[in-house]
Amino acid sequence: MRTEDRVPSRLSVSAEEYRHAISRLPTAVAVITSAGPVGCTANAVMSLSLDPPSLLLSLATTSRTLAHIRSEGRFAVNVLSWSDRRLVAQFATGTPAERFADVPWYPVDGVPVLTEASVAMVCTVRETVQLLDHTLIAGTVTWARADDTPTTVLFAKQQYAVGHGATGDVC
């Protein structure tokens, strides 16, 4: 096959084509929390800097959790372990009270940290930038805890799987 045969005839992508392509990129699943308590499921979290320790988070601009993060100036990233994969769906829909129902948590600097999270980081908002229909939040990590034992929930191809390379049952 010649290189020219692979060059697209058009340079636009539909939302459906993009969703299909980007779904092949595995990402860790986290519950983002802020004072209220409020929280939501997210998979757009990445390391930003080591000095100071910082991360970048992307939330829909219409998110209730984002509104609390902006007003409080703090948030937590709670990375879910495979044994807590039920929380993915629980924090994706419903009222804040329904999302936190029967979920043990404790406050760190006024921010709810999920007791069962395999990794938890509390951050202070450094900067927010609205881009298209999402808002990027740069957060400086002020507290962190990590448990190396549990496997992490990954999301790819619209399914959930166990981290560390093994696949698991679909939720």
N, CA, C and O of each residue as an XYZ file, in Angstrom:
684
protein
N       0.849     -1.183      0.000
C       0.000      0.000      0.000
C       0.893      1.243      0.000
O       1.868      1.331      0.745
N       0.539      2.168     -0.831
C       1.281      3.423     -0.915
C       0.817      4.357      0.194
O      -0.320      4.259      0.657
N       1.681      5.252      0.617
C       1.348      6.254      1.643
C       0.173      7.102      1.198
O      -0.685      7.448      2.010
N       0.124      7.438     -0.075
C      -0.954      8.275     -0.602
C      -2.320      7.620     -0.423
O      -3.330      8.314     -0.314
N      -2.357      6.285     -0.392
C      -3.624      5.573     -0.227
C      -4.202      5.740      1.176
O      -5.395      5.522      1.389
N      -3.366      6.124      2.123
C      -3.817      6.277      3.500
C      -4.187      7.722      3.831
O      -4.703      7.985      4.917
N      -3.943      8.640      2.940
C      -4.264     10.050      3.182
C      -5.773     10.228      3.054
O      -6.358      9.862      2.034
N      -6.406     10.789      4.082
C      -7.868     10.949      4.033
C      -8.294     11.944      2.957
O      -7.582     12.897      2.639
N      -9.476     11.689      2.411
C     -10.004     12.593      1.396
C     -10.667     13.809      2.027
O     -10.878     14.814      1.348
N     -11.003     13.738      3.324
C     -11.614     14.868      4.014
C     -10.910     15.060      5.352
O     -10.334     14.122      5.902
N     -10.962     16.258      5.858
C     -10.300     16.572      7.118
C     -11.304     17.052      8.149
O     -11.188     18.157      8.677
N     -12.281     16.220      8.427
C     -13.235     16.503      9.491
C     -13.662     15.176     10.104
O     -13.666     14.136      9.444
N     -14.019     15.237     11.375
C     -14.392     14.043     12.113
C     -15.702     14.326     12.828
O     -15.849     15.365     13.470
N     -16.636     13.425     12.722
C     -17.897     13.581     13.437
C     -17.682     13.222     14.905
O     -16.689     12.587     15.260
N     -18.611     13.630     15.742
C     -18.543     13.292     17.164
C     -18.551     11.781     17.341
O     -17.843     11.254     18.199
N     -19.334     11.087     16.546
C     -19.402      9.625     16.629
C     -18.069      8.982     16.243
O     -17.606      8.063     16.920
N     -17.454      9.458     15.164
C     -16.150      8.922     14.745
C     -15.089      9.189     15.818
O     -14.266      8.323     16.116
N     -15.116     10.386     16.389
C     -14.154     10.734     17.438
C     -14.365      9.843     18.668
O     -13.402      9.294     19.203
N     -15.601      9.698     19.112
C     -15.898      8.872     20.284
C     -15.411      7.437     20.060
O     -14.844      6.827     20.966
N     -15.631      6.897     18.854
C     -15.183      5.550     18.546
C     -13.651      5.454     18.611
O     -13.115      4.506     19.186
N     -12.966      6.405     18.039
C     -11.499      6.373     18.016
C     -10.903      6.586     19.406
O     -10.015      5.835     19.809
N     -11.368      7.586     20.142
C     -10.777      7.911     21.439
C     -11.111      6.847     22.475
O     -10.401      6.716     23.473
N     -12.182      6.082     22.255
C     -12.542      5.042     23.217
C     -11.511      3.915     23.251
O     -11.530      3.088     24.162
N     -10.629      3.879     22.286
C      -9.586      2.848     22.250
C      -8.394      3.235     23.132
O      -7.460      2.447     23.278
N      -8.413      4.419     23.713
C      -7.347      4.880     24.599
C      -7.731      4.557     26.040
O      -8.579      5.247     26.605
N      -7.141      3.538     26.652
C      -7.512      3.185     28.023
C      -7.142      4.296     29.000
O      -6.061      4.878     28.908
N      -8.036      4.582     29.925
C      -7.775      5.585     30.949
C      -8.250      5.061     32.299
O      -9.172      4.249     32.377
N      -7.605      5.541     33.358
C      -8.038      5.191     34.709
C      -9.336      5.925     35.005
O      -9.585      7.009     34.476
N     -10.160      5.323     35.854
C     -11.427      5.932     36.234
C     -11.282      6.473     37.653
O     -10.778      5.790     38.545
N     -11.731      7.706     37.845
C     -11.644      8.343     39.154
C     -12.977      8.982     39.506
O     -13.786      9.298     38.633
N     -13.185      9.163     40.796
C     -14.304      9.961     41.276
C     -13.711     11.260     41.778
O     -12.839     11.267     42.647
N     -14.194     12.361     41.222
C     -13.741     13.686     41.614
C     -14.720     14.197     42.663
O     -15.931     14.167     42.445
N     -14.212     14.664     43.796
C     -15.085     15.143     44.866
C     -14.690     16.548     45.292
O     -13.552     16.978     45.111
N     -15.663     17.249     45.863
C     -15.420     18.569     46.433
C     -16.379     18.750     47.598
O     -17.276     17.936     47.819
N     -16.171     19.830     48.336
C     -17.010     20.112     49.501
C     -18.463     20.162     49.074
O     -18.785     20.582     47.962
N     -19.315     19.739     49.949
C     -20.755     19.718     49.687
C     -21.460     18.647     50.482
O     -22.349     18.998     51.258
N     -21.145     17.374     50.358
C     -20.207     16.816     49.375
C     -20.854     16.642     48.002
O     -22.044     16.348     47.886
N     -20.041     16.830     46.974
C     -20.443     16.575     45.596
C     -19.366     15.721     44.953
O     -18.230     15.679     45.425
N     -19.728     15.040     43.873
C     -18.744     14.230     43.176
C     -19.260     13.755     41.839
O     -20.465     13.744     41.588
N     -18.327     13.360     40.979
C     -18.677     12.838     39.659
C     -17.595     11.876     39.196
O     -16.461     11.910     39.674
N     -17.967     11.021     38.259
C     -17.027     10.093     37.642
C     -16.289     10.818     36.528
O     -16.883     11.587     35.772
N     -14.976     10.562     36.433
C     -14.173     11.196     35.375
C     -13.066     10.246     34.939
O     -12.601      9.410     35.714
N     -12.659     10.387     33.700
C     -11.502      9.628     33.222
C     -10.501     10.527     32.519
O      -9.609     10.035     31.827
N     -10.633     11.834     32.684
C      -9.705     12.781     32.064
C      -8.875     13.454     33.152
O      -9.079     14.622     33.484
N      -7.925     12.678     33.703
C      -7.020     13.155     34.737
C      -5.616     12.803     34.282
O      -5.372     11.686     33.826
N      -4.693     13.746     34.401
C      -3.312     13.447     34.015
C      -2.330     14.223     34.873
O      -2.653     15.277     35.421
N      -1.138     13.688     34.976
C      -0.072     14.369     35.685
C       0.320     15.622     34.908
O       0.376     15.603     33.678
N       0.589     16.700     35.623
C       0.957     17.959     34.982
C       2.382     18.363     35.301
O       3.123     18.782     34.411
N       2.780     18.242     36.579
C       4.089     18.743     36.986
C       4.565     18.044     38.248
O       3.755     17.638     39.081
N       5.882     17.904     38.390
C       6.464     17.398     39.622
C       6.839     18.524     40.574
O       6.927     18.311     41.783
N       7.061     19.714     40.041
C       7.501     20.836     40.860
C       6.719     22.094     40.513
O       7.078     22.798     39.569
N       5.643     22.395     41.265
C       5.125     21.614     42.380
C       4.291     20.439     41.861
O       3.834     20.461     40.718
N       4.091     19.407     42.702
C       3.266     18.282     42.269
C       1.880     18.782     41.862
O       1.164     19.376     42.668
N       1.516     18.538     40.614
C       0.255     19.073     40.083
C      -0.344     18.108     39.085
O       0.354     17.310     38.459
N      -1.668     18.204     38.952
C      -2.353     17.394     37.958
C      -3.343     18.263     37.190
O      -3.656     19.387     37.581
N      -3.815     17.707     36.099
C      -4.773     18.387     35.237
C      -6.015     17.525     35.150
O      -5.931     16.310     34.971
N      -7.163     18.158     35.278
C      -8.451     17.489     35.279
C      -9.339     18.193     34.262
O      -9.283     19.415     34.125
N     -10.153     17.432     33.554
C     -11.105     18.001     32.604
C     -12.509     17.565     32.983
O     -12.793     16.372     33.085
N     -13.392     18.545     33.193
C     -14.800     18.276     33.505
C     -15.693     19.062     32.560
O     -15.310     20.126     32.073
N     -16.871     18.540     32.305
C     -17.854     19.268     31.499
C     -18.124     20.604     32.183
O     -18.272     20.660     33.404
N     -18.187     21.654     31.417
C     -18.400     22.986     31.966
C     -19.731     23.087     32.701
O     -19.884     23.942     33.573
N     -20.683     22.245     32.372
C     -21.994     22.251     33.031
C     -22.025     21.417     34.312
O     -23.068     21.329     34.960
N     -20.921     20.815     34.681
C     -20.861     19.923     35.837
C     -21.140     20.640     37.157
O     -20.580     21.702     37.431
N     -22.017     20.042     37.972
C     -22.269     20.573     39.332
C     -21.009     20.492     40.175
O     -20.730     21.381     40.980
N     -20.254     19.427     39.987
C     -19.016     19.270     40.746
C     -18.045     20.386     40.404
O     -17.387     20.925     41.293
N     -17.946     20.740     39.137
C     -17.069     21.842     38.724
C     -17.466     23.142     39.417
O     -16.601     23.893     39.867
N     -18.762     23.411     39.505
C     -19.215     24.641     40.169
C     -18.736     24.679     41.619
O     -18.314     25.730     42.103
N     -18.797     23.549     42.313
C     -18.315     23.486     43.707
C     -16.797     23.629     43.766
O     -16.275     24.302     44.655
N     -16.095     23.011     42.841
C     -14.637     23.122     42.810
C     -14.230     24.587     42.646
O     -13.324     25.071     43.323
N     -14.907     25.275     41.746
C     -14.595     26.702     41.539
C     -14.864     27.521     42.798
O     -14.054     28.375     43.159
N     -15.990     27.276     43.472
C     -16.328     28.082     44.646
C     -15.485     27.715     45.866
O     -15.165     28.586     46.674
N     -15.123     26.443     46.010
C     -14.348     25.988     47.173
C     -12.844     26.115     46.973
O     -12.095     26.297     47.933
N     -12.409     26.018     45.718
C     -10.976     26.124     45.432
C     -10.189     24.857     45.738
O      -8.958     24.877     45.717
N     -10.883     23.749     46.023
C     -10.217     22.491     46.353
C     -11.035     21.323     45.797
O     -12.247     21.427     45.609
N     -10.342     20.210     45.539
C     -11.009     19.006     45.074
C     -10.126     17.802     45.366
O      -8.942     17.945     45.671
N     -10.715     16.614     45.270
C      -9.958     15.366     45.424
C     -10.153     14.503     44.192
O     -11.224     14.485     43.585
N      -9.106     13.794     43.840
C      -9.149     12.776     42.799
C      -9.046     11.439     43.521
O      -8.046     11.158     44.182
N     -10.087     10.614     43.392
C     -10.159      9.307     44.037
C     -10.115      8.248     42.950
O     -11.111      8.032     42.260
N      -8.975      7.582     42.784
C      -8.834      6.552     41.764
C      -9.463      5.272     42.311
O      -9.137      4.829     43.412
N     -10.357      4.694     41.536
C     -11.109      3.532     41.999
C     -10.358      2.225     41.791
O      -9.682      2.027     40.782
N     -10.495      1.341     42.770
C      -9.958     -0.006     42.629
C     -11.041     -0.888     41.997
O     -12.221     -0.538     42.010
N     -10.634     -2.019     41.453
C     -11.570     -2.907     40.775
C     -12.715     -3.322     41.694
O     -13.853     -3.460     41.246
N     -12.419     -3.520     42.974
C     -13.465     -3.956     43.904
C     -14.521     -2.874     44.134
O     -15.607     -3.170     44.632
N     -14.218     -1.640     43.781
C     -15.174     -0.534     43.949
C     -15.720     -0.023     42.621
O     -16.158      1.124     42.533
N     -15.699     -0.858     41.592
C     -16.144     -0.423     40.262
C     -17.614     -0.016     40.228
O     -18.026      0.709     39.323
N     -18.412     -0.466     41.194
C     -19.823     -0.055     41.251
C     -19.953      1.460     41.415
O     -20.961      2.044     41.018
N     -18.929      2.099     42.004
C     -18.980      3.547     42.215
C     -18.879      4.335     40.915
O     -19.254      5.507     40.872
N     -18.377      3.705     39.856
C     -18.308      4.371     38.549
C     -19.709      4.828     38.153
O     -19.922      5.999     37.840
N     -20.653      3.904     38.169
C     -22.032      4.233     37.789
C     -22.708      5.092     38.848
O     -23.467      6.002     38.514
N     -22.443      4.815     40.113
C     -23.101      5.556     41.193
C     -22.771      7.049     41.143
O     -23.640      7.881     41.405
N     -21.523      7.396     40.807
C     -21.139      8.802     40.763
C     -21.357      9.435     39.384
O     -21.013     10.597     39.172
N     -21.925      8.675     38.455
C     -22.186      9.211     37.118
C     -23.588      9.787     36.971
O     -23.830     10.592     36.071
N     -24.514      9.391     37.839
C     -25.895      9.865     37.723
C     -26.465     10.151     39.105
O     -25.892      9.762     40.124
N     -27.577     10.821     39.120
C     -28.292     11.055     40.375
C     -27.884     12.332     41.090
O     -27.021     13.081     40.632
N     -28.523     12.552     42.209
C     -28.265     13.730     43.023
C     -26.980     13.518     43.826
O     -26.510     12.386     43.946
N     -26.404     14.597     44.379
C     -25.225     14.421     45.228
C     -25.473     13.448     46.381
O     -24.594     12.651     46.711
N     -26.652     13.502     46.995
C     -26.958     12.589     48.106
C     -26.980     11.142     47.627
O     -26.485     10.257     48.325
N     -27.544     10.887     46.448
C     -27.582      9.530     45.909
C     -26.174      9.035     45.573
O     -25.866      7.858     45.757
N     -25.340      9.917     45.090
C     -23.982      9.532     44.722
C     -23.169      9.110     45.946
O     -22.356      8.190     45.860
N     -23.383      9.774     47.081
C     -22.623      9.468     48.300
C     -23.313      8.435     49.199
O     -22.774      8.082     50.248
N     -24.486      7.950     48.809
C     -25.225      6.988     49.639
C     -24.393      5.721     49.863
O     -23.922      5.093     48.915
N     -24.227      5.366     51.126
C     -23.498      4.152     51.520
C     -22.046      4.137     51.051
O     -21.470      3.061     50.887
N     -21.448      5.292     50.835
C     -20.046      5.383     50.428
C     -19.258      5.995     51.584
O     -19.445      7.168     51.906
N     -18.376      5.211     52.213
C     -17.593      5.781     53.314
C     -16.542      6.768     52.806
O     -15.852      6.519     51.817
N     -16.442      7.892     53.511
C     -15.452      8.908     53.150
C     -15.053      9.668     54.410
O     -15.717      9.590     55.443
N     -13.954     10.403     54.295
C     -13.487     11.241     55.393
C     -12.973     12.546     54.795
O     -12.517     12.564     53.652
N     -13.042     13.644     55.558
C     -12.606     14.927     55.021
C     -11.091     15.129     55.161
O     -10.493     14.793     56.182
N     -10.504     15.677     54.123
C      -9.117     16.139     54.152
C      -9.154     17.574     53.650
O      -9.474     17.820     52.487
N      -8.832     18.507     54.510
C      -8.881     19.936     54.175
C     -10.268     20.331     53.652
O     -10.389     21.162     52.752
N     -11.312     19.720     54.232
C     -12.684     20.038     53.861
C     -13.191     19.344     52.614
O     -14.314     19.601     52.181
N     -12.376     18.458     52.021
C     -12.743     17.770     50.785
C     -12.991     16.293     51.093
O     -12.184     15.672     51.785
N     -14.095     15.715     50.591
C     -14.340     14.296     50.825
C     -13.340     13.409     50.075
O     -13.140     13.553     48.869
N     -12.723     12.497     50.816
C     -11.837     11.488     50.230
C     -12.507     10.139     50.451
O     -12.859      9.798     51.580
N     -12.683      9.375     49.390
C     -13.341      8.074     49.485
C     -12.416      7.082     50.188
O     -11.273      6.886     49.774
N     -12.912      6.469     51.239
C     -12.123      5.558     52.059
C     -11.542      4.410     51.236
O     -10.403      4.003     51.463
N     -12.302      3.894     50.298
C     -11.875      2.728     49.533
C     -11.057      3.055     48.291
O     -10.645      2.134     47.587
N     -10.807      4.313     47.995
C     -10.025      4.659     46.799
C      -8.620      4.069     46.911
O      -8.008      4.120     47.978
N      -8.113      3.515     45.820
C      -6.762      2.958     45.845
C      -5.714      4.070     45.824
O      -4.609      3.897     46.338
N      -6.061      5.196     45.236
C      -5.218      6.388     45.231
C      -6.134      7.574     45.484
O      -7.222      7.659     44.914
N      -5.695      8.481     46.332
C      -6.468      9.702     46.571
C      -5.502     10.873     46.662
O      -4.459     10.781     47.309
N      -5.855     11.966     46.016
C      -5.057     13.185     46.059
C      -5.982     14.380     46.260
O      -6.984     14.517     45.558
N      -5.652     15.233     47.203
C      -6.392     16.466     47.421
C      -5.589     17.591     46.787
O      -4.369     17.663     46.937
N      -6.290     18.465     46.076
C      -5.621     19.519     45.318
C      -6.229     20.884     45.610
O      -7.409     21.003     45.940
N      -5.408     21.893     45.483
C      -5.850     23.283     45.497
C      -5.878     23.759     44.053
O      -4.932     23.524     43.302
N      -6.955     24.424     43.661
C      -7.076     24.902     42.291
C      -6.027     25.980     42.037
O      -5.935     26.970     42.762
N      -5.250     25.761     41.000
C      -4.226     26.727     40.602
C      -4.736     27.620     39.470
O      -4.488     28.826     39.436
N      -5.463     26.976     38.536
C      -5.976     27.722     37.383
C      -7.058     26.903     36.698
O      -7.010     25.673     36.712
N      -8.038     27.580     36.096
C      -9.047     26.913     35.273
C      -9.087     27.599     33.911
O      -8.909     28.811     33.790
N      -9.325     26.786     32.906
C      -9.404     27.299     31.541
C     -10.557     26.595     30.850
O     -10.576     25.366     30.779
N     -11.518     27.352     30.339
C     -12.612     26.754     29.581
C     -12.183     26.598     28.134
O     -11.751     27.550     27.484
N     -12.315     25.361     27.642
C     -12.015     25.046     26.249
C     -13.180     24.237     25.703
O     -13.471     23.146     26.194
N     -13.843     24.770     24.689
C     -14.989     24.121     24.081
C     -16.043     23.818     25.144
O     -16.466     24.734     25.848
N     -16.482     22.564     25.285
C     -17.541     22.266     26.246
C     -17.006     21.732     27.584
O     -17.779     21.251     28.413
N     -15.695     21.815     27.792
C     -15.079     21.347     29.032
C     -14.240     22.448     29.670
O     -13.863     23.422     29.019
N     -13.960     22.271     30.941
C     -13.077     23.183     31.668
C     -11.917     22.374     32.210
O     -12.104     21.343     32.857
N     -10.710     22.860     31.934
C      -9.504     22.235     32.463
C      -9.195     22.875     33.807
O      -9.255     24.095     33.955
N      -8.866     22.041     34.780
C      -8.534     22.520     36.119
C      -7.126     22.043     36.433
O      -6.867     20.841     36.487
N      -6.223     22.982     36.637
C      -4.874     22.645     37.090
C      -4.907     22.712     38.607
O      -5.264     23.740     39.183
N      -4.534     21.617     39.248
C      -4.565     21.551     40.700
C      -3.211     21.184     41.271
O      -2.552     20.264     40.787
N      -2.797     21.907     42.303
C      -1.569     21.571     43.021
C      -1.916     20.569     44.110
O      -2.797     20.821     44.931
N      -1.229     19.438     44.122
C      -1.509     18.368     45.078
C      -0.969     18.772     46.452
O       0.217     19.062     46.611
N      -1.870     18.784     47.439
C      -1.483     19.160     48.802
C      -1.464     17.969     49.752
O      -0.919     18.063     50.852
N      -2.057     16.844     49.337
C      -2.114     15.632     50.152
C      -2.303     14.456     49.211
O      -3.034     14.557     48.226
N      -1.641     13.330     49.510
C      -1.777     12.150     48.655
C      -1.629     10.883     49.481
O      -0.897     10.839     50.470
N      -2.351      9.849     49.043
C      -2.282      8.522     49.633
C      -2.412      7.521     48.490
O      -3.244      7.693     47.599
N      -1.589      6.477     48.517
C      -1.653      5.457     47.471
C      -1.489      4.077     48.083
O      -0.602      3.856     48.907
N      -2.347      3.151     47.677
C      -2.281      1.756     48.081
C      -1.867      0.973     46.841
O      -2.587      0.954     45.843
N      -0.724      0.339     46.906
C      -0.202     -0.362     45.735
C      -0.848     -1.718     45.491
O      -0.616     -2.323     44.444
N      -1.639     -2.205     46.415
C      -2.200     -3.542     46.304
C      -3.362     -3.646     45.317
O      -3.316     -4.495     44.427
N      -4.408     -2.811     45.440
C      -5.569     -3.023     44.563
C      -5.281     -2.686     43.102
O      -4.447     -1.839     42.785
N      -5.996     -3.374     42.236
C      -5.921     -3.062     40.812
C      -6.845     -1.887     40.522
O      -7.835     -1.675     41.223
N      -6.520     -1.144     39.507
C      -7.246      0.065     39.143
C      -8.291     -0.236     38.078
O      -8.088     -1.104     37.229
N      -9.405      0.481     38.123
C     -10.426      0.364     37.081
C      -9.961      1.164     35.868
O      -9.610      2.338     35.987
N      -9.962      0.527     34.709
C      -9.651      1.195     33.444
C     -10.919      1.245     32.600
O     -11.807      0.404     32.741
N     -10.991      2.243     31.720
C     -12.117      2.381     30.809
C     -11.577      2.429     29.388
O     -10.734      3.265     29.064
N     -12.070      1.526     28.539
C     -11.694      1.513     27.125
C     -12.765      0.753     26.356
O     -13.349     -0.203     26.865
N     -13.010      1.179     25.147
C     -14.011      0.551     24.285
C     -15.366      0.461     24.974
O     -16.089     -0.520     24.801
N     -15.705      1.467     25.743
C     -16.976      1.570     26.462
C     -17.178      0.408     27.435
O     -18.309      0.000     27.699
N     -16.075     -0.120     27.964
C     -16.126     -1.190     28.956
C     -15.139     -0.879     30.069
O     -14.204     -0.100     29.883
N     -15.352     -1.490     31.220
C     -14.441     -1.335     32.342
C     -13.599     -2.589     32.460
O     -14.090     -3.697     32.244
N     -12.342     -2.416     32.799
C     -11.418     -3.540     32.930
C     -10.486     -3.297     34.096
O     -10.368     -2.179     34.596
N      -9.824     -4.362     34.521
C      -8.847     -4.273     35.604
C      -7.558     -3.677     35.057
O      -7.142     -3.999     33.944
N      -6.925     -2.805     35.843
C      -5.645     -2.221     35.464
C      -4.536     -3.258     35.484
O      -4.793     -4.432     35.749
N      -3.330     -2.849     35.212
C      -2.144     -3.707     35.182
C      -2.203     -4.746     34.073
O      -1.616     -5.819     34.211
N      -2.893     -4.457     32.983
C      -2.879     -5.289     31.798
C      -3.907     -6.398     31.721
O      -4.157     -6.917     30.634
N      -4.509     -6.777     32.832
C      -5.496     -7.857     32.793
C      -6.874     -7.292     32.486
O      -7.199     -6.173     32.882
N      -7.673     -8.065     31.787
C      -9.031     -7.619     31.510
C      -9.982     -8.216     32.519
O      -9.722     -9.283     33.074
N     -11.072     -7.537     32.755
C     -12.054     -8.020     33.728
C     -13.432     -8.057     33.125
O     -13.626     -7.755     31.947
N     -14.373     -8.427     33.937
C     -15.749     -8.479     33.490
C     -16.267     -7.081     33.230
O     -15.851     -6.128     33.890
N     -17.165     -6.953     32.283
C     -17.825     -5.687     32.020
C     -18.800     -5.400     33.140
O     -19.528     -6.288     33.585
N     -18.815     -4.172     33.592
C     -19.752     -3.801     34.678
C     -21.173     -3.833     34.181
O     -22.099     -3.554     34.942
